[in-house]
Amino acid sequence: MNSKELTSKEYFKSLTVIHAALLFGQILFGGVAFGLNTSGQLQLGEELKDLTSIFNILIPFLVIGGVFGSTLLSKNRLKTIREKKDLKEKLGDYRTLQVLKLALLEVPSFFALVCYLVTGNFMFLAFSAIIIVVFFINRPSKARAIYELELNSEEKALIDEDDAVIAKVKNRNQSY
């Protein structure tokens, strides 16, 4: 696998784009689900609506698990990332951590939205909204990366310089 070096500007722009795409995907799907349910165009069998009692128990556990799981993963992985000496290696691992953390939040949100779509129960839509708010709060930024990685003044200066090469990421696009 090839790797590509990213400048500070490119690195944080890519993190922002990933975050925004995942966030807007949830919002868009939530809007479609809401539109279908409120318009009455979606006619599902009663047997699917009977699943509400199961989902009433399952969704809160998934949402809480997603929030706590992403928090615990972040805390544990940040400890090992901070120990690394090379800034490029730290930021490569930090990017991977951000994607994993967002995925742990996104999965319960989409599941809650599907449950809302199937049952029409607004509580599931509310659970997804809670995750979307948490998702938004976890928006990546230079300041957050500096704080979470506990970077020294030299590393901070590199991150603040837009044209400084600060990260090496794996390039998965290969031609055969």
Secondary structure as the mmCIF struct_conf table of DSSP 4:
data_model
#
loop_
_struct_conf.conf_type_id
_struct_conf.id
_struct_conf.beg_label_comp_id
_struct_conf.beg_label_asym_id
_struct_conf.beg_label_seq_id
_struct_conf.end_label_comp_id
_struct_conf.end_label_asym_id
_struct_conf.end_label_seq_id
STRN STRN1 ASN A 2 THR A 7
HELX_RH_AL_P HELX_RH_AL_P1 SER A 8 SER A 39
TURN_TY1_P TURN_TY1_P1 GLY A 40 GLY A 40
HELX_RH_AL_P HELX_RH_AL_P2 GLU A 46 LYS A 49
TURN_TY1_P TURN_TY1_P2 ASP A 50 LEU A 51
HELX_RH_AL_P HELX_RH_AL_P3 THR A 52 ARG A 82
TURN_TY1_P TURN_TY1_P3 GLU A 83 GLU A 83
BEND BEND1 LYS A 85 LYS A 85
HELX_RH_AL_P HELX_RH_AL_P4 LEU A 87 THR A 119
HELX_RH_AL_P HELX_RH_AL_P5 PHE A 122 ILE A 137
TURN_TY1_P TURN_TY1_P4 ASN A 138 ASN A 138
HELX_RH_AL_P HELX_RH_AL_P6 LYS A 142 LEU A 149
TURN_TY1_P TURN_TY1_P5 GLU A 150 GLU A 150
HELX_RH_AL_P HELX_RH_AL_P7 SER A 153 ASP A 160
BEND BEND2 GLU A 161 GLU A 161
TURN_TY1_P TURN_TY1_P6 ASP A 162 ASP A 163
BEND BEND3 ALA A 164 ALA A 164
STRN STRN2 VAL A 165 ASN A 171
#
